[in-house]
Amino acid sequence: MSNYMELPLSGLEAPLDETERAFQDACHKFAKEVMRPAGLRLDKLSAADMVAEGSELWDVIEKSKALGLNLTEMVDMEPAERVKLLAIASEELAWGDCGLACQILTAAFPVLYSLMADRMDLAEYCEGKLGCWGITEPDHGTDMLDANGALSHPNGSYGRPNCVARIEGDKVIINGQKSAWVSGGITAEVCALFCHVEVDGETRPGVALIVDLNSPGVTRGQPLEKMGVRTLNQGEIFFDNVEVPAGNILAGPDSYQDFVYRVLAEANPLVAIAWLGNTRAAYELALEYAHERKAGGVAIIMHQSVRSRLFHMFRKLELSRALIRRVLEFNATAEVPALHGSAAAKVTTTQLGFEVCSDALQIFGGNGMTKEYPMEKLLRDARAGLIADGCNEMLAIKGGGMLVNEELL
């Protein structure tokens, strides 16, 4: 008698309600029929060809609008309900293709951050436009995620930032650049820019504001050629005396550190979900292949070593999803979000995801190393997750710092 139990798309989660299930089914269908085949083709192109006019990327972006992932229309939902729906949708899209899911996710960051700043006017302005989050800089990668200097060495100096804004009356003037790691930076129309600000002749963190990337003085570098998540375009953005209305400011010098804290607490779990979808895709493909491939005269899943490997892949997938959902709900309903919880979700999911993808490739054996099968792409995409949105080492140090209770010292 078979003990096999087929789980729903969300694995061991409690049953979804009718609305959630319908949304999940729509996103899964789109991921399967549009994103996955397009992602495999786009992955083989050069970075320049991937974003060029006529590229399949633009067709995917246009078709994704029909999914109804409109954040301004979700504002009136209960916070826990809203983040659950976004988590369900994001996982399905990333199951289709991690890079394209990140493209769709980061395109909405200016809207999300405007809503977090309680600026519905800016959120509505950004809604429907392709967006990006400009924060990391050529000389200051993860430094830019450390607005309060918690990670700085006692004898170190971050030095002059690469991008500085100056507030002059009713306008903000921006000079400098953001690094080649701006996700969606080549295709974006608006940017949620986080940079240092000049106050009384000195620069300090900082200011967050919405910038129209069609403004005079804005230029861009070449799309970045990289190993993983190749379907997510990334590239430099340059600012030469770019003027932005002061009304576009989301957080000024006095509120910047708190805003960066809340943004990171929101962004880390969302990034984790993108790599959760990639993990699930690798697990499911390996499970299917283990039933098809024969060795020793039987399907390889009949060998105990393969079963054991698949079981550990399964538990790592479920562990990651459970932690992400738990953190999202806590941060959506708590008075103060737990940044160390968000970091834990991102670090756990991406680390375990890389392990799962590596094990999945091992199950495919030599076939997994070829471009004829999707495993080598999934592993390349998984590797990028250990660095994206703050490298895991930095997030662990920053999260660990939040466990220090000075009253006990």
C-alpha positions in Angstrom: 0.0 0.0 0.0 1.4 3.4 -1.0 2.0 6.0 1.7 2.3 8.8 -0.9 0.6 12.1 0.0 0.3 14.9 -2.5 0.4 18.3 -0.8 -1.1 21.5 -2.2 1.1 24.2 -3.7 1.6 25.8 -0.3 2.8 22.6 1.2 2.0 22.2 4.9 0.2 25.5 5.3 -3.4 25.6 6.6 -5.9 25.5 3.8 -6.3 28.8 1.8 -9.6 30.6 1.6 -11.3 31.0 -1.7 -9.7 34.4 -2.6 -6.2 33.2 -1.7 -6.6 30.0 -3.7 -7.9 31.8 -6.8 -5.0 34.3 -6.6 -2.5 31.4 -6.1 -3.9 29.5 -9.1 -3.8 32.6 -11.3 -0.1 33.3 -10.4 0.8 29.6 -10.7 -0.7 29.4 -14.2 1.1 32.6 -15.3 4.4 31.3 -13.8 4.1 28.0 -15.6 2.9 29.1 -19.0 4.7 32.5 -19.3 7.5 33.0 -16.8 9.3 29.6 -16.7 9.7 29.2 -20.5 10.5 32.8 -21.0 13.0 32.7 -18.2 14.9 29.8 -19.7 15.1 31.6 -23.0 16.1 35.0 -21.5 18.8 33.5 -19.3 20.7 32.5 -22.5 20.8 36.1 -23.8 23.4 38.7 -23.2 22.4 41.3 -20.6 22.0 44.0 -23.3 19.9 41.8 -25.5 17.7 40.8 -22.5 16.6 44.4 -22.0 16.6 45.5 -25.6 13.5 46.7 -27.4 11.5 43.7 -28.7 12.9 41.4 -26.0 10.6 38.8 -24.5 11.2 40.5 -21.1 8.8 43.3 -22.1 6.1 40.8 -23.0 6.4 39.2 -19.6 6.2 42.5 -17.8 3.2 43.6 -19.8 1.3 40.3 -19.2 2.1 40.4 -15.5 -0.1 43.5 -15.1 -3.1 41.3 -15.5 -2.4 39.6 -12.3 -3.6 42.6 -10.3 -0.6 43.0 -8.0 -1.6 46.6 -7.3 -0.3 47.7 -3.8 -2.4 50.9 -3.6 -5.6 48.8 -4.0 -4.4 46.5 -1.1 -4.0 49.3 1.4 -7.4 48.8 3.0 -6.8 45.1 3.6 -5.9 43.8 7.0 -2.1 43.9 7.3 -1.7 40.1 8.0 -4.1 39.3 5.1 -2.2 41.6 2.7 1.2 40.2 3.4 -0.1 36.6 3.2 -1.6 37.3 -0.2 1.7 38.9 -1.4 3.7 36.0 -0.1 1.5 33.5 -1.9 1.7 35.4 -5.2 5.5 36.0 -4.9 6.3 32.4 -4.2 4.3 31.2 -7.3 6.0 33.8 -9.5 9.4 32.9 -8.3 8.6 29.2 -8.8 8.3 30.2 -12.4 11.5 32.2 -12.6 13.4 33.8 -9.7 14.9 36.6 -11.7 11.7 37.6 -13.4 9.8 37.5 -10.1 12.5 39.8 -8.6 12.0 42.1 -11.6 8.2 42.3 -10.9 8.8 42.6 -7.1 11.4 45.4 -7.2 9.4 47.3 -9.9 6.9 47.9 -7.1 9.4 49.0 -4.4 8.8 52.8 -5.0 5.1 52.2 -4.4 5.7 50.1 -1.3 8.2 52.5 0.3 5.8 55.5 -0.5 3.0 53.6 1.3 5.4 52.9 4.3 6.1 56.7 4.4 2.3 57.3 4.4 2.6 59.1 1.1 -0.4 57.8 -0.9 0.2 60.7 -3.4 3.6 59.4 -4.3 2.4 55.8 -4.3 -0.3 56.6 -6.8 2.3 58.5 -8.9 4.6 55.4 -9.0 1.8 52.8 -9.4 1.9 51.3 -12.9 5.5 52.5 -13.5 8.5 50.3 -13.5 10.5 51.1 -10.4 13.8 50.3 -8.6 15.5 50.8 -5.3 18.7 52.7 -5.5 20.7 52.2 -2.3 24.1 50.4 -2.8 27.1 52.3 -4.1 30.4 51.3 -5.8 32.5 52.0 -2.7 29.8 51.3 -0.2 27.8 48.1 -0.8 26.4 46.8 2.5 27.6 50.0 4.2 24.5 51.6 2.8 22.3 49.2 4.7 23.9 50.3 8.0 22.5 53.8 8.5 23.2 53.7 12.2 26.8 52.6 11.8 26.2 49.4 13.9 28.6 47.4 11.7 31.4 50.0 11.3 34.8 49.1 12.7 35.9 51.3 15.7 39.0 52.4 13.8 37.3 52.5 10.4 35.7 55.2 8.3 33.1 54.8 5.6 34.6 57.7 3.8 32.7 60.0 1.4 29.6 58.4 -0.1 29.2 58.0 -3.9 25.8 59.7 -4.0 24.9 62.9 -2.1 21.8 65.0 -2.1 21.5 68.6 -1.1 18.2 70.1 0.1 17.7 73.7 -1.1 14.3 75.1 -0.3 11.6 73.4 -2.3 14.0 71.2 -4.2 16.6 68.4 -3.8 19.8 68.4 -5.9 21.4 65.0 -6.4 25.0 64.2 -7.5 26.9 61.0 -7.8 26.0 57.4 -8.7 24.5 54.2 -7.5 26.2 50.9 -8.1 25.7 48.3 -10.9 23.6 46.3 -8.5 20.5 48.4 -8.7 17.9 45.8 -9.5 15.7 46.8 -12.4 17.9 49.9 -12.8 18.1 49.7 -16.5 14.4 49.4 -17.2 13.0 51.5 -14.3 11.0 54.7 -14.8 11.1 55.8 -11.2 13.6 55.2 -8.4 13.2 55.0 -4.6 16.6 56.6 -4.0 18.4 56.3 -0.6 21.5 58.4 -0.2 23.5 60.6 2.0 22.5 64.2 2.5 24.7 67.3 2.9 23.9 69.3 6.0 26.0 72.4 7.0 28.8 71.3 4.8 28.9 67.7 6.1 27.4 64.5 4.7 25.5 62.1 6.8 22.7 59.5 6.4 20.5 60.5 4.8 17.4 61.1 2.7 15.0 58.8 0.9 13.0 60.2 -2.0 11.2 59.3 -5.3 13.2 60.3 -8.4 11.8 60.3 -11.9 14.5 58.6 -14.0 13.5 60.6 -17.0 14.7 63.8 -15.3 17.5 65.9 -16.8 20.9 64.7 -15.6 20.0 61.1 -15.1 22.0 58.6 -17.1 22.6 54.8 -16.8 25.4 52.4 -17.3 25.4 49.1 -19.2 23.3 46.2 -17.9 25.4 44.0 -15.7 26.6 40.6 -17.0 26.4 38.1 -14.1 26.3 34.5 -13.2 22.8 34.2 -11.6 19.4 35.8 -11.8 20.3 36.9 -15.3 16.6 37.6 -16.0 16.7 40.5 -13.4 18.5 43.4 -15.1 20.9 45.4 -12.9 22.9 48.4 -13.7 24.4 51.8 -12.6 22.4 55.0 -12.3 24.3 58.4 -12.5 23.0 61.7 -11.2 24.4 65.0 -12.4 22.8 68.0 -10.7 19.4 66.2 -10.9 16.7 68.3 -9.4 13.7 66.7 -7.6 10.9 68.5 -5.8 11.3 68.4 -2.0 7.8 67.1 -1.9 9.2 63.8 -3.2 11.1 63.2 0.1 9.9 60.0 1.9 12.3 60.4 4.9 14.6 63.3 5.7 17.7 63.4 7.8 15.8 63.2 11.1 13.8 60.2 10.2 16.1 58.4 7.8 17.6 55.8 10.2 14.2 54.7 11.4 12.9 54.5 7.8 15.8 52.4 6.6 15.2 50.0 9.6 11.6 49.6 8.6 12.4 49.2 4.9 14.9 46.5 5.6 12.5 44.7 7.9 10.0 44.7 5.0 12.4 43.9 2.2 14.3 41.0 3.6 11.3 38.6 3.8 10.1 39.6 0.4 13.5 38.8 -1.1 13.5 35.5 0.8 10.2 34.5 -0.9 11.8 35.0 -4.3 14.4 32.4 -3.4 11.9 30.2 -1.7 10.1 29.8 -5.1 13.5 28.9 -6.7 14.0 26.3 -4.0 10.6 24.8 -4.5 11.1 24.6 -8.3 14.4 22.7 -7.7 12.8 20.3 -5.2 9.8 19.5 -7.4 11.9 18.9 -10.5 14.3 16.6 -8.6 11.4 14.7 -7.1 9.9 14.2 -10.6 13.2 13.2 -12.1 13.9 10.7 -9.3 10.7 8.8 -10.4 11.8 8.9 -14.1 15.5 8.2 -14.0 16.6 4.6 -13.6 19.8 3.2 -12.1 20.4 -0.3 -10.8 17.3 -1.5 -12.7 14.9 0.7 -10.8 13.8 4.4 -10.6 16.4 6.1 -8.5 13.8 7.1 -5.9 13.8 3.5 -4.8 17.3 3.9 -3.6 17.4 4.9 0.1 20.1 7.5 -0.4 18.0 9.4 -2.9 14.9 9.2 -0.7 16.9 10.5 2.3 18.3 13.4 0.2 14.8 14.3 -1.1 13.4 14.2 2.4 16.0 16.7 3.7 15.2 18.9 0.7 11.5 18.8 1.6 12.0 19.7 5.3 14.3 22.7 4.3 11.7 24.0 1.9 8.9 23.7 4.5 11.1 25.3 7.3 11.9 28.2 5.1 8.3 28.9 4.1 7.1 28.6 7.7 9.7 31.1 9.0 9.0 33.6 6.2 5.2 33.5 6.9 5.8 33.8 10.6 8.1 36.8 10.2 5.8 38.5 7.7 2.8 38.2 10.0 4.7 39.4 13.1 6.1 42.4 11.4 2.8 43.3 9.8 1.0 43.3 13.1 3.7 44.3 15.7 4.1 47.9 16.8 7.8 47.7 15.9 9.0 45.1 13.2 11.7 42.7 14.2 14.6 43.4 11.8 16.5 40.4 13.2 13.5 38.2 12.4 13.5 39.5 8.8 17.2 38.9 8.5 16.7 35.4 9.9 14.1 34.7 7.2 16.4 35.9 4.4 19.5 34.2 5.6 17.8 30.9 6.4 15.8 30.7 3.1 18.7 31.5 0.9 21.2 29.3 2.7 18.9 26.3 2.8 17.8 27.1 -0.8 21.3 26.9 -2.1 21.7 23.5 -0.3 18.5 22.2 -1.8 19.4 23.3 -5.3 22.8 21.7 -5.0 21.3 18.5 -3.8 18.7 18.7 -6.6 21.5 19.0 -9.2 23.2 16.0 -7.6 20.1 13.9 -8.1 20.1 14.8 -11.8 23.8 13.7 -12.0 25.7 14.6 -15.1 22.4 15.8 -16.7 22.2 18.5 -14.1 25.4 20.0 -15.3 24.1 20.6 -18.8 22.0 23.5 -20.1 19.6 20.9 -21.6 18.1 20.7 -18.0 17.1 23.6 -15.8 19.1 22.6 -12.7 22.3 24.5 -13.4 20.3 27.7 -13.9 18.4 27.1 -10.6 21.7 26.6 -8.8 23.2 29.8 -10.3 20.1 31.7 -9.3 20.3 30.2 -5.8 23.9 31.3 -5.3 22.9 34.9 -6.0 20.5 34.8 -3.0 23.4 34.5 -0.5 24.4 38.0 -1.5 21.3 39.8 -2.7 19.6 42.4 -0.4 22.6 42.4 2.0 25.1 39.5 2.1 24.2 36.9 4.6 27.3 37.5 6.7 26.4 41.2 7.2 22.8 40.5 8.0 23.9 37.9 10.6 26.1 40.5 12.3 23.5 43.2 12.2 20.8 40.8 13.4 23.1 39.5 16.1 23.7 43.0 17.3 19.9 43.2 18.1 20.2 40.3 20.5 22.6 42.3 22.8 20.7 43.5 25.9 22.9 46.1 27.5 20.9 46.0 30.8 22.4 42.5 31.3 26.0 43.6 30.8 
